[in-house]
Amino acid sequence: MKLVFATNNQHKLKELQAILGDHFELLSLKDIGCFEEIPEEQPTLEGNARQKAFYVYEKFGYSCFADDTGLEIEALNGEPGVYSARYASEAKDPQANMDKVLEKLENEDNRKARFRTVISLVLDGEEKQFEGIVEGEIIREKRGGSGFGYDPVFLPSGYSKTFAEMDLSSKNEISHRARAVQKLVDYLKTLA
């Protein structure tokens, strides 16, 4: 089955293709000739995922899924949440975003956080959503060189390595995105 994953993020695409395996042929936005910036104007992860998936479906005619992910920090009332990618500025600078989180949590003992991914799947105009969550905490200094986004400061519960210190297959076993994608894959298999 051919499915468009509404992203230009090569890290995400690589991660997702590894999880999906051979069951599906994953097409990127570039593969379908979509080079414009897809709007993400909703106040929730669910709304952004829906907006992106329907944008591709309506404009390009492909069944599509889109995700939106947020880091939700308890002591910051769920921030950065839907604004995770542009928390420090519109430049979407991961280092600046991490620095802002570390600065805001500098004198905070409660470092509980979670990554939450919402996937919106649009097949033939019908939408279904899937959610994946991984609980953890924000450590006090960046560790590791893999991954992307907030991975160097996020330590998943029950683990001694940050997401950025894990290899891709280890991260894929427990990540929020992997959990949401597994629900997506399980659902898609029921349609085959």
TACOR-V277888 format. One line per field, one symbol per residue. psi: psi as a letter, one per 40 degrees, with the letter a starting at -180 (. if undefined). burial: 1 if it has 24 or more other ideal C-beta (glycine too) atoms within 12 Angstrom, else 0. Layout:
psi->???
burial->???
//
This chain:
psi->hhhhhgiehdddddddddddaedihhhidddefheihhigeieidddddddddddddddeeiiiiiihiihhhdeffeiebeeddfddieefhdddddddddddedfhdhehiihhhhhhhhhfehiiiiihhhiaihieihhieaaibedeehhiheieiideeiiddddddeiddddddddddddddee.
burial->001111101011101111110001011110010100010101001101111111111001011111111111100100111111101100000100110111011000001011111111111000111111111111100111001111111111001011111101001101111111111110010000
//
